[in-house]
Amino acid sequence: MPTWVKRLRDVKAAYIQPGNPEEADPADRRDSIQIEFTGGDAGQHCIAARALAGAEYGIIVTTPTGIAVDSNDCLSVNLEPS
């Protein structure tokens, strides 16, 4: 796991998801870091992680109530039933 993940607060777990070398888009070939947070806004966590990761990794953030992915501009999707 990259050392920069330790600089984030409220991290419950973090995993590396291997990229798919057969994807046409180079961004889809890179490995992604999936970071599970104990709370907070998934979009804000995603933006912070994106700033630390640089272009080397994709970012997937989950919280108990939301998910955000850097390839979707870190827009948070609410996971709570409406």
C-alpha positions in Angstrom: 0.0 0.0 0.0 1.4 3.5 -0.8 2.6 5.3 2.3 0.5 8.4 1.5 -2.7 6.4 2.5 -1.4 6.7 6.1 -1.8 10.5 5.9 -5.5 10.2 5.5 -7.8 10.2 8.5 -10.6 7.8 9.4 -9.4 5.0 7.1 -11.0 1.7 8.0 -9.2 -0.3 5.3 -7.4 0.1 2.0 -6.8 -2.3 -0.8 -5.0 -2.3 -4.2 -7.2 -3.4 -7.1 -5.1 -4.4 -10.1 -5.8 -2.6 -13.3 -6.9 -4.4 -16.5 -4.0 -4.4 -19.0 -6.4 -5.1 -21.9 -8.3 -1.8 -21.5 -7.9 0.7 -24.3 -7.8 3.7 -22.0 -4.5 4.0 -20.1 -6.3 5.3 -17.1 -8.3 2.0 -16.9 -5.0 0.0 -17.0 -3.6 1.5 -13.9 -4.1 -0.1 -10.5 -6.7 1.5 -8.2 -6.6 2.1 -4.5 -9.9 1.3 -2.8 -10.1 3.2 0.5 -12.9 2.5 3.0 -13.5 5.3 5.4 -15.4 5.1 8.8 -17.5 8.2 7.9 -17.6 11.6 6.2 -18.3 12.6 2.7 -17.0 10.2 0.0 -16.5 12.9 -2.5 -14.3 15.0 -0.2 -12.3 11.9 0.8 -11.9 11.1 -2.9 -10.6 14.6 -3.7 -8.1 14.4 -0.9 -6.9 10.9 -1.9 -6.7 12.0 -5.6 -4.4 14.9 -4.6 -2.0 12.5 -2.8 -2.1 9.7 -5.3 -1.1 11.7 -8.4 -1.7 9.9 -11.7 -0.1 6.6 -10.6 -3.3 5.1 -9.1 -7.0 5.3 -9.6 -9.1 6.1 -6.5 -12.3 4.4 -5.3 -13.6 5.7 -1.9 -16.4 4.2 0.1 -18.0 5.4 3.3 -21.0 3.8 5.2 -23.3 6.2 3.2 -21.6 6.8 -0.1 -19.1 6.0 -2.9 -17.0 8.1 -5.1 -14.5 7.3 -7.9 -11.9 9.6 -9.4 -12.9 8.7 -12.9 -16.3 10.2 -12.2 -14.7 13.4 -10.9 -15.1 12.3 -7.3 -18.9 12.8 -7.5 -20.3 11.1 -4.4 -23.2 8.6 -4.9 -25.5 8.2 -1.9 -25.8 4.6 -0.8 -28.6 5.2 1.7 -32.1 4.1 0.7 -34.3 7.1 -0.1 
